[in-house]
Amino acid sequence: MTLVKYACDYCRVRRVKCDGKKPCSRCIEHNFDCTYQQPLKKRGPSLLELEA
C-alpha cells in the first residue's frame, strides 16, 4: 500500500491502514459510508510540560 496523507474516518477510528481512495476498499468491504473529515488538530504541550 502507498502512504496516504489522511485516512478516512472509519479507518482513522479503527486505527487501520487506509488506501486513500474514495471510497476506500475497507469501507466498501464493510459497507460503510467513506467520509474524509478534517483531521483533528494536534494540541500543544500540556500545562505540566510547560511548568517543567
N, C-alpha and C positions, 0 to 999 in steps of 0.2 A: 504494500500500500504506500501511496505517496503521502508526504506530510501536508496536512491542511492547516490553514490558519485558525479556523474556528470549527468546532464540532457542532452538529445540530443539537437542539435542546434535549432530545431523547438520549443521544449518545453522551452528552455532557453530564446529565444527571446520573446515568448509569456508569459513567467513567469508563467507557469503552471506546475503541477506535472507530472513527467515523471516516467514510471515504470522501466526504465533502460534496457529493452530488446532491442534486435537488430533484426528487427525494433521494436520500441515501439508501444504500442497499439494506441496511439494518432495519430502517423504518418500513421499507417495502416488505421485508421478510416477516416483520411482526405486525404489519397492517396498521401503523401509526401515522398520524399527520407529521410530516417532516418540516419543522419550523426552525428558522435561524433568527433568534432574537439577539439584541445587542449583548455582548458578553458583559458580565459583571465587572465593574472597575475594581481594581485591587486597592485595598485600603492601605493607608500609610502605616508607619510604625505605631505600636501600641503606646499607651501612656507609660507603662513600665519600662519600655525600651528607651523612651525619651528621657526619663529620670535618671537612667544609669550613666 
